[in-house]
Amino acid sequence: MERLTIWLVLSICLFAGAIAQHNCKPGGGGGGGGGESASNVRATYHFYNPEQNGWDLSAVSAYCSTWDANKPLAWRKKYCWTAFCGPAGPRGQAACSKCLRVTNSGTGAQATVRIVDQCSNGGLDLDASVFQKLDTDGRGYAQGRLTVNYQFVNCGDAVLEAISDLNDLEIR
């Protein structure tokens, strides 16, 4: 009974957190800073279409799907997705699952995104939905790119991981 109570409390917290920072609303989520950062980075857009693809990293051939495809659905939906090949920060598998606070350097619009893929443009390849949210003045679509700043931030996944661990215990 105690496990069920803990699971319910954590589920309610997760639900409240999901409402508070629904996937990639501008300025939302991300927790504290302190991570590596870069300025004046090129950001393009990519059509991952996560909702249409069932939030399935394998379906969109994301590089990180090897490690992250079986993460809980709530984890995959928490933030908009991006490919990362920026000038500062980890590369390859070490970048997978990490979160970035991305700021449009022209307008100041911000969003937190999760790294699910790698790219080769020297910056970020944002899901089109978050690119649009950051492109508050329309210049990004006109130019085919945005100039952004990014900082690695805490994704705040501790509650999601705790719920996943509790679910594993209940199954056993």
C-alpha atoms as a printed R data frame, in Angstrom:
    type eleno elety resid chain resno      x      y       z
1   ATOM     1    CA   MET     A     1  0.000  0.000   0.000
2   ATOM     2    CA   GLU     A     2  2.845  2.360   0.842
3   ATOM     3    CA   ARG     A     3  4.366  1.848  -2.618
4   ATOM     4    CA   LEU     A     4  1.045  2.627  -4.240
5   ATOM     5    CA   THR     A     5  0.729  5.836  -2.213
6   ATOM     6    CA   ILE     A     6  4.244  6.925  -3.166
7   ATOM     7    CA   TRP     A     7  3.553  6.085  -6.787
8   ATOM     8    CA   LEU     A     8  0.329  8.104  -6.755
9   ATOM     9    CA   VAL     A     9  1.999 11.123  -5.140
10  ATOM    10    CA   LEU     A    10  4.828 11.036  -7.668
11  ATOM    11    CA   SER     A    11  2.350 10.619 -10.522
12  ATOM    12    CA   ILE     A    12  0.412 13.673  -9.371
13  ATOM    13    CA   CYS     A    13  3.657 15.662  -9.136
14  ATOM    14    CA   LEU     A    14  4.622 14.525 -12.616
15  ATOM    15    CA   PHE     A    15  1.224 15.495 -14.002
16  ATOM    16    CA   ALA     A    16  1.404 18.925 -12.363
17  ATOM    17    CA   GLY     A    17  4.914 19.416 -13.698
18  ATOM    18    CA   ALA     A    18  3.828 18.432 -17.187
19  ATOM    19    CA   ILE     A    19  1.046 20.997 -17.102
20  ATOM    20    CA   ALA     A    20  3.393 23.676 -15.768
21  ATOM    21    CA   GLN     A    21  5.988 23.192 -18.464
22  ATOM    22    CA   HIS     A    22  4.148 21.589 -21.352
23  ATOM    23    CA   ASN     A    23  6.558 20.568 -24.036
24  ATOM    24    CA   CYS     A    24  8.726 23.414 -25.141
25  ATOM    25    CA   LYS     A    25  6.592 26.445 -24.516
26  ATOM    26    CA   PRO     A    26  8.794 29.509 -24.926
27  ATOM    27    CA   GLY     A    27 10.761 30.200 -21.781
28  ATOM    28    CA   GLY     A    28  9.521 27.047 -20.080
29  ATOM    29    CA   GLY     A    29 11.337 24.418 -18.073
30  ATOM    30    CA   GLY     A    30 14.941 23.496 -17.823
31  ATOM    31    CA   GLY     A    31 15.862 24.090 -14.216
32  ATOM    32    CA   GLY     A    32 19.094 25.707 -13.101
33  ATOM    33    CA   GLY     A    33 21.929 26.665 -15.372
34  ATOM    34    CA   GLY     A    34 25.639 26.435 -14.900
35  ATOM    35    CA   GLY     A    35 26.369 24.224 -17.899
36  ATOM    36    CA   GLU     A    36 28.446 24.909 -20.969
37  ATOM    37    CA   SER     A    37 27.149 27.568 -23.312
38  ATOM    38    CA   ALA     A    38 27.746 29.220 -26.667
39  ATOM    39    CA   SER     A    39 26.626 32.439 -28.337
40  ATOM    40    CA   ASN     A    40 25.740 33.411 -31.900
41  ATOM    41    CA   VAL     A    41 25.140 29.834 -32.995
42  ATOM    42    CA   ARG     A    42 23.341 28.871 -36.207
43  ATOM    43    CA   ALA     A    43 19.991 27.136 -35.674
44  ATOM    44    CA   THR     A    44 18.052 25.579 -38.524
45  ATOM    45    CA   TYR     A    45 14.862 23.510 -38.380
46  ATOM    46    CA   HIS     A    46 13.985 19.888 -39.000
47  ATOM    47    CA   PHE     A    47 10.563 18.245 -39.258
48  ATOM    48    CA   TYR     A    48 10.713 15.564 -36.555
49  ATOM    49    CA   ASN     A    49  6.922 15.856 -36.143
50  ATOM    50    CA   PRO     A    50  7.057 14.004 -32.803
51  ATOM    51    CA   GLU     A    51  3.291 14.076 -32.209
52  ATOM    52    CA   GLN     A    52  2.528 12.573 -35.629
53  ATOM    53    CA   ASN     A    53  5.260  9.965 -35.055
54  ATOM    54    CA   GLY     A    54  3.985  8.908 -31.640
55  ATOM    55    CA   TRP     A    55  6.957 10.506 -29.857
56  ATOM    56    CA   ASP     A    56  8.979  7.573 -31.221
57  ATOM    57    CA   LEU     A    57 12.673  8.427 -31.559
58  ATOM    58    CA   SER     A    58 13.271  5.334 -33.695
59  ATOM    59    CA   ALA     A    59 10.513  6.327 -36.133
60  ATOM    60    CA   VAL     A    60 12.305  9.612 -36.866
61  ATOM    61    CA   SER     A    61 15.729  7.915 -37.063
62  ATOM    62    CA   ALA     A    62 17.129 10.072 -34.260
63  ATOM    63    CA   TYR     A    63 20.741  9.258 -33.423
64  ATOM    64    CA   CYS     A    64 19.942  9.029 -29.699
65  ATOM    65    CA   SER     A    65 17.180  6.453 -30.221
66  ATOM    66    CA   THR     A    66 19.758  3.721 -29.561
67  ATOM    67    CA   TRP     A    67 19.881  4.857 -25.921
68  ATOM    68    CA   ASP     A    68 16.673  6.825 -25.403
69  ATOM    69    CA   ALA     A    69 13.908  5.181 -27.476
70  ATOM    70    CA   ASN     A    70 12.647  3.176 -24.498
71  ATOM    71    CA   LYS     A    71 12.505  6.115 -22.086
72  ATOM    72    CA   PRO     A    72  9.009  6.738 -20.687
73  ATOM    73    CA   LEU     A    73  6.579  8.576 -22.946
74  ATOM    74    CA   ALA     A    74  6.402 11.452 -20.452
75  ATOM    75    CA   TRP     A    75 10.191 11.836 -20.763
76  ATOM    76    CA   ARG     A    76 10.039 11.925 -24.577
77  ATOM    77    CA   LYS     A    77  7.188 14.465 -24.523
78  ATOM    78    CA   LYS     A    78  8.602 16.775 -21.862
79  ATOM    79    CA   TYR     A    79 10.610 19.013 -24.228
80  ATOM    80    CA   CYS     A    80 10.771 19.735 -27.939
81  ATOM    81    CA   TRP     A    81 13.535 17.896 -29.738
82  ATOM    82    CA   THR     A    82 16.741 19.106 -31.306
83  ATOM    83    CA   ALA     A    83 19.812 17.811 -33.045
84  ATOM    84    CA   PHE     A    84 23.039 19.129 -31.544
85  ATOM    85    CA   CYS     A    85 26.394 19.854 -33.130
86  ATOM    86    CA   GLY     A    86 27.196 23.127 -31.417
87  ATOM    87    CA   PRO     A    87 30.634 24.559 -30.703
88  ATOM    88    CA   ALA     A    88 30.499 23.923 -26.924
89  ATOM    89    CA   GLY     A    89 29.340 20.823 -25.100
90  ATOM    90    CA   PRO     A    90 29.469 17.042 -25.347
91  ATOM    91    CA   ARG     A    91 29.337 15.138 -28.632
92  ATOM    92    CA   GLY     A    92 27.735 11.913 -29.771
93  ATOM    93    CA   GLN     A    93 26.154  9.667 -27.143
94  ATOM    94    CA   ALA     A    94 27.361 11.977 -24.348
95  ATOM    95    CA   ALA     A    95 25.061 14.729 -25.688
96  ATOM    96    CA   CYS     A    96 21.975 12.505 -25.835
97  ATOM    97    CA   SER     A    97 19.229 13.277 -23.301
98  ATOM    98    CA   LYS     A    98 20.766 16.605 -22.299
99  ATOM    99    CA   CYS     A    99 18.720 19.808 -22.295
100 ATOM   100    CA   LEU     A   100 19.514 23.238 -23.651
101 ATOM   101    CA   ARG     A   101 17.967 26.597 -22.918
102 ATOM   102    CA   VAL     A   102 17.949 28.212 -26.354
103 ATOM   103    CA   THR     A   103 17.550 31.968 -26.754
104 ATOM   104    CA   ASN     A   104 16.877 33.805 -30.005
105 ATOM   105    CA   SER     A   105 19.679 36.378 -29.877
106 ATOM   106    CA   GLY     A   106 17.598 38.872 -31.856
107 ATOM   107    CA   THR     A   107 14.351 38.774 -29.889
108 ATOM   108    CA   GLY     A   108 15.198 37.153 -26.557
109 ATOM   109    CA   ALA     A   109 12.547 34.425 -26.994
110 ATOM   110    CA   GLN     A   110 13.555 31.275 -25.087
111 ATOM   111    CA   ALA     A   111 12.692 27.591 -25.019
112 ATOM   112    CA   THR     A   112 14.168 24.497 -23.427
113 ATOM   113    CA   VAL     A   113 14.845 21.580 -25.769
114 ATOM   114    CA   ARG     A   114 16.134 18.026 -25.395
115 ATOM   115    CA   ILE     A   115 18.979 16.667 -27.525
116 ATOM   116    CA   VAL     A   116 17.777 13.576 -29.402
117 ATOM   117    CA   ASP     A   117 19.895 13.714 -32.557
118 ATOM   118    CA   GLN     A   118 23.163 14.912 -34.007
119 ATOM   119    CA   CYS     A   119 23.715 17.221 -36.963
120 ATOM   120    CA   SER     A   120 26.461 18.665 -39.120
121 ATOM   121    CA   ASN     A   121 25.567 22.353 -39.462
122 ATOM   122    CA   GLY     A   122 27.793 23.485 -36.591
123 ATOM   123    CA   GLY     A   123 24.885 24.454 -34.340
124 ATOM   124    CA   LEU     A   124 21.367 23.206 -33.676
125 ATOM   125    CA   ASP     A   125 18.737 21.618 -35.873
126 ATOM   126    CA   LEU     A   126 15.575 22.402 -33.902
127 ATOM   127    CA   ASP     A   127 12.230 20.711 -34.372
128 ATOM   128    CA   ALA     A   128 10.185 23.033 -36.591
129 ATOM   129    CA   SER     A   129  7.643 23.641 -33.808
130 ATOM   130    CA   VAL     A   130 10.198 25.112 -31.414
131 ATOM   131    CA   PHE     A   131 11.949 26.989 -34.229
132 ATOM   132    CA   GLN     A   132  8.612 28.682 -34.931
133 ATOM   133    CA   LYS     A   133  8.119 29.534 -31.237
134 ATOM   134    CA   LEU     A   134 11.585 31.100 -31.061
135 ATOM   135    CA   ASP     A   135 11.134 32.959 -34.357
136 ATOM   136    CA   THR     A   136  8.871 35.621 -32.874
137 ATOM   137    CA   ASP     A   137  9.701 38.225 -35.527
138 ATOM   138    CA   GLY     A   138  9.547 35.906 -38.586
139 ATOM   139    CA   ARG     A   139 13.129 36.591 -39.651
140 ATOM   140    CA   GLY     A   140 14.209 33.009 -39.010
141 ATOM   141    CA   TYR     A   141 11.881 31.497 -41.581
142 ATOM   142    CA   ALA     A   142 12.701 34.290 -44.020
143 ATOM   143    CA   GLN     A   143 16.432 33.537 -43.700
144 ATOM   144    CA   GLY     A   144 16.103 29.783 -43.165
145 ATOM   145    CA   ARG     A   145 17.981 30.020 -39.860
146 ATOM   146    CA   LEU     A   146 18.103 31.754 -36.502
147 ATOM   147    CA   THR     A   147 21.069 33.027 -34.563
148 ATOM   148    CA   VAL     A   148 20.767 31.704 -31.019
149 ATOM   149    CA   ASN     A   149 22.586 31.373 -27.751
150 ATOM   150    CA   TYR     A   150 22.349 28.140 -25.780
151 ATOM   151    CA   GLN     A   151 23.211 26.875 -22.348
152 ATOM   152    CA   PHE     A   152 23.129 23.317 -21.052
153 ATOM   153    CA   VAL     A   153 20.582 23.098 -18.231
154 ATOM   154    CA   ASN     A   154 19.207 20.478 -15.882
155 ATOM   155    CA   CYS     A   155 16.288 18.670 -17.549
156 ATOM   156    CA   GLY     A   156 14.570 18.070 -14.216
157 ATOM   157    CA   ASP     A   157 14.031 14.385 -14.946
158 ATOM   158    CA   ALA     A   158 14.497 13.128 -11.362
159 ATOM   159    CA   VAL     A   159 10.742 12.706 -10.759
160 ATOM   160    CA   LEU     A   160 10.288 10.859 -14.057
161 ATOM   161    CA   GLU     A   161 13.160  8.513 -13.198
162 ATOM   162    CA   ALA     A   162 11.762  7.886  -9.702
163 ATOM   163    CA   ILE     A   163  8.361  6.956 -11.136
164 ATOM   164    CA   SER     A   164 10.012  4.659 -13.659
165 ATOM   165    CA   ASP     A   165 11.975  2.983 -10.843
166 ATOM   166    CA   LEU     A   166  8.788  2.534  -8.787
167 ATOM   167    CA   ASN     A   167  6.997  1.038 -11.769
168 ATOM   168    CA   ASP     A   168  9.868 -1.430 -12.175
169 ATOM   169    CA   LEU     A   169  9.519 -2.413  -8.494
170 ATOM   170    CA   GLU     A   170  5.766 -2.943  -8.825
171 ATOM   171    CA   ILE     A   171  6.256 -5.223 -11.838
172 ATOM   172    CA   ARG     A   172  8.626 -7.461  -9.896
